[in-house]
């Protein structure tokens, strides 16, 4: 990531550069070609399909224009519109081109510069995109490969599975609130309560439990050889069912719904366990990853999310670039004599930012050195931080620690981490 400033990006556009703006679609893409001054070489927007043949036709079109006008470098630019650009970006990268991204917000704001018209069409957008590229208002997308692609996909699947588990858990809670609210007082986590689920699989509704009776409930547990429960617990559950205020309407639908929800919970819980095992095995392929996991307070989930979002850490020149990627870069709004508050930018990868915050929270709770750092941040004499500000500062410190460990292969040293922090006064 050596080209990070706008000047460097502008300098990369020379007389020998062909700038191609691409409007990405789900099935068809449109492109226009320009030189470094903005003179267009394409007579009209070139349309090509989102297929292998379409990509090859597009490459031949670019190569023909480049050869006709003496251009030796092609820079294709596009908006990162969802996932539609993935295959095209990988194709261009495979053929020794570096596709670049322009911010969709910048494209939207720049549309009116030429014709004072905010309308969107397949001919206009590629020109706007190419113009932003020529001005150096672009970024290089990172397309992970090898083990980093595996971890990113596995991490995404884990997050999607976690979302499904939360959604199912909320629906189960809703079911109990409607049909058997007393059950939640007996079991804090109804979907995870082994003894309670055994009963619900046979007798889902309060009326079914009443028919089963205390003996029937206890017999279910005895058949399963379940310990720590007996007749007393069975009578408590029976009493709750007898005095339940739950809805009695549509009982058959209620039974089917609960059965489906508990089955879905089993499926996604098993999938989550399988994914965590696979993630742990895949992470072993990354050098020095075990040194991160040796840090007290750092777990497999946070490390896998960090690696999934950052990718190959060797592509960064310094940890500040990762801090910016996470949206933890500090920004300040000031004008004249007015000096605004400093806050983080929130411009970056949301999942990385959230994962680092979770790491900071865990480190403060479990790691003595980071706990001491947090105490110093919020109690120091000069400009003490609020608790949230301190957690963000610790998240940024964790980035620097992770960067050094993964790039240099050194062990985590709590004393070294603390000695690097300048403390003018201690409250």
N, C-alpha and C positions, 0 to 999 in steps of 0.2 A: 504493500500500500504506500508506495513512494509518491504517487501523484495524488496529493490530498488537497492542495490549494487551488483556487480558481485560476490563478495565473499559470500554474503548471498545466492545468487542463486546457487552457487557451493555447499555450505554447505547443501542445500536442497536435493542434489543428494547424497544418502547414499548407503550402501551395500544392503539395503532393497528396493531400488528403481528400478523399471522397466521403462526404457526409451523407448518410442515408437515413431519412426519417421513416419510421415504420409505425403505422396505426394497427395495433394487434387486435384481432377478433377471435371468436371461438372457432370459426370454420374458414374464414378468409382474411388475409392481411393485405394492407395497401402500403406502398412505399413510393418515396420521391427522393431524387438524388441531387445534391448541391455541391458546389466547391466551397472553399474556405471563406469566400466573400459573400456567398449567398446566391450566386448565379446558378440557375437550375439547368441540369442536363437532361432531365426526364421531361418528355413532352406532355405526359399526363401521368396520373397515379397508376403505378404498376400493381395489378392485383394478382395474388397467388394463393393457392389453397394451403390449408394446414395439413399437408401430406408430404411424404418423402419427395414425390415428383414435383410438388409445388416448391419445396425448399430448393431443390436442384435447379429449377427454372429461375428462381429468384437469384441464386448465386451466379448463374450464367448471365443474367441481366446486369448485375452489379459488375462482374468481371468485364463485360463488354463495354460498359460505360467508362470504367476505369482505364481500360486499354485505349479507348478512343480519345481520351482527354489527358493521357499521360499521368494518371494517378497511380501511386504505388501502395497507398495505405487506404483501407476502407474502414470507416467507423460507423457501424449501424447503431442507431439510437431508437429507443422505444419506451413506452409507458409500462410499468409493472402492473398490468391489469390482471389481478388475480393470478391464476395458474396458467393462463393461455399462452404466456410467453416462454414457459419452461422448455418445451421441445424445440422451438425456434432458437432460443438462446443457446441450448446445448449443441444444436447443429452448427451455428455460427462459430462457437468456441472450438468445436471439433475441426473446423476448416480454417484454423489459425486467425480468426478474427476475434476482437474483444468487444462484444456488445455492451452498450452503456444504457443506463436508465436516466430518465428525466422525471422530475416530480410531477405527478398528475395535477397537483394544485397549481404548479407553475404553468402547465399547459393550459389549464382553464383560464388563468388570469392573462395569458399572453395572446389569446385568440383574437382579441379586438385590436391589436396593434396595427395590423395592415388594413383592415376594412371596417373597423368600428362595429363589427358584427359578432356577437357571442355564439352564433350557431355552430353546430358540430356537423362535419361531413367527412367522407373518406378522402377527399382531396386536400382539405384544409389542415387536418390534424397532422399528417406527416410533415408538412412544411413547418408548422409551429414547433414540432419536436426537433426537426433538423436545426432550426434557428436557435433553440436552447442549447443544443450540442455545440454549435459553432461558438456560442458565447461562453462555453465552459461551465454551463449550468447542468452538469450531469454527474453521475456516480457510476462506479464499476460494480456490477452485481457480483455476488459471490455464489457460484454454483458448486456445492460440495461434491466431492468424488470419493470413491473408496469407502473406508471405514467411517469417514465423517458423514457421507451420504446415508450410510446404514444407521448411524446413531440419530441423525436428524429425523429420519422416517420413523424409527422406533420411538423416539421421544414424542413425535407428533401423535403417533398411535396411542401412546400412554396417556397423553393429555386428553385426547378424544374419548378414550375409555373412562378416564376419571370424570369427564363431563357427563357421560352417560350414567355412571354410577350415582353421581349427585342427583341427576334428574330422576332416576328410578327411586332413590332414597326419599326424595321429596314427594313423589307420587305414593310411595308406601305410607309415609307419614300422613298424607291427605286421606288415604283409605282408612287408616285407623281412627283418624279424627271423626270420620263420618260413621263408620260401622262398629268400631270397638274402641272408643277413646280411653277406657280404663286400662287397656292392655299396655299403653305407653307408661303408665304409672308403675306397672309391675316390671317392665323391661325398658331400660333406657334406650337401647338400640334394638328395636323389635326384629329387624331383618337379620341381625347377627346373633340373636339369642337362640342358642341351640335347643334348649328344652322347650321354649315357647314355639319355635318353628316346627318342632316335631308334632306338637299338638295342632298347630294351624294347618299343617298339611292334611290332617284327617278331619279336623273340625274347625273350619276357618271363621265362622260367625259365632257370636255369643250363644245363640240358640242351639247351635251344633255342640258346643262345649257343655251346655246344660244337659242335653240328651246323653252325652258321653258319661257325665258324672265324675266324681272324684276318683272312684276306683278305675274307671276307664282311662282317665288322664294318667294316673300313676302307673297303670299297666303299660302304657306306651313307653314311658321312661324305663320301666323294668325290662321290657323286651329289648330296648336299645342298650341296656346295661349302663345307663347314665347315672353317674354319681352326683352327690350334693343336692339332689332333689328327692322328694318323697311325698307322703300323704299330706303333710302340712302344706307344702307348696301347692299341691293339687287342689286342696280345699280353698286356698287363697284365690287361685285362678278361677275356680268354679264360682266362688262368691262374687268376684268381679263380673263374671258373665251373667249371673242371675240378676244383678242390679245395674246392668249396662243401659245407658241411654242411647245407644247406637241406633241408627236408622234400620228399620225392618223391611223397607221396600226393596224390590228387585234383588232378592237374596241369591238367585242363581247367577245373575250377572256379577254380583259382588264376589261370589266364590271364584268365578272364572278370572276376574280381574286380579284378585290377590294371588292366585296360583301363577298367573302369567308374570306378575311383578316379581315374585320370589324366584321364579325360574330365570328371568332376565338378570336378576341380581347375582345368581349363581354363575351364569355364563360370563358376565362382565368381570366379576371378581376373579374367576379362574383365568380369564384373559389378562387381567392386570398382573397376576402373579407370574404368568408365563412371560409377559413382556419384561418385567423387572429382571427375571433370570437372564433373558436374552440380552438386555441392555448391559447387565453386569459382565457377561461374557464378552460382549463386543468392546466394551470400554478397555478391556485388558490389552487390546491391540494398540492403544495409544501410549506412547512413551511417557513415563513418570506419572501416570494417572494414579497409581497406588499411593504416591506421596501426598496427593490431595486428599485421598480418602483416609489417610492417617491423621489428618487434622481433626481434633475433637470438635464436634459440632457440624462437620461437613459430611453429608450423606450421599448415597448413590443417586437419588433423585435430583438433587441440586447440581451435582457434578455432571450428570448426563444432560440436563437442560442447558447448562453452561456450554458444554462441548457442542451440543446440537445447534445452538444459536450462534456461537462464535466460529465453529469449524476449526480449521487448521490455524492454531494461534501464531504460527510462524509467519503468517501473512501480515501481521501487525508490526509496526516499527516500535511502538511503545504502548504501555497500558492505557494512556489517555485516549487512544483511538477506540479501545474497547469500551471505555467509559462513555464516549460519545455515541458509540453504536447502541449502548443500552439506554440512551436518553438521560444519562446522569451528568451531562456537561452542564456547567453553571452558566446561566445567562442573567443579564441585568438590563432593565429598561430605565435608561437615564436620558435626560434632555436638559441642557443648560444647567441651572442650579439645582434642578430636581434630580435626586438620586433614588431610583426605585429599589425595591427589594430584590435580592438575589435568590434565584430559585433554579431548579433543574429544568432542562429543556423539554423533557418528555418526548423528544423526537428520536426515535430509534426502535429497536426491537422490544416490544412490550413483554414478551415472554422472558427475555433475558433480564429485563429490569425487575420483573416480579421474582424471578429465580434468585437474583442477587439479594433482593430485599429479604427473601426467606432465609438465605444463607446468613445474612447479617443478624437476623432475629435469632436464629439457632446458635450462632457463635456467641452472641451476648448471653444467651441462657446457659450454654454448656462449656464454653471455653474461658478459662480464668483470665488469660491475657486480654482477650477482646472484651470481657466483662469489665475489666479494670479500665480499658480504653474508653468504654462507654460511660463509665462513672466519671472519668476525668472530663469528657466532653460536656456533660450536663452540669458539672459542679465547678468548673474552672472559673477563676476570677475574671479574666478578660473574655468578653463575648461568649458566654456559655451557650451551648446549643440546646434546642428543644429535643425531646426524646426522638421524634421522627427525623429531625435533622441529623442527629447523631447516628441513627441507624443507616441513613443514606451515606454519611461519611464512612461508616464501617463497611458498607457495601463496596464503596470505591476503594477502600483499603484492601478488601478481599480480592478485588480485581488485580491489584498490584501484586499481592501475594501469589495468586494463581498464575499470573503471567511469568513471574520469576521462576516459580517451581517448574512450570511446563516448558519453559524455554531453556533453562539452565540445568535442570535436573537436580537442584539442591533440595535438601530436606527443610521442612518447616521449622523455624527457630523462633519461639515466642519471645525470647529476650532480644533477638535482633529486630523483630517486628516492633517491639515497644521502644527500643533505643533509637529507631529511625524517626520517631515523633518528637518534634520540638515542643517543650513545655516551658514557657517563660515563667509561669507562676502556677502553683497548685493550691487550690482552695482547701 
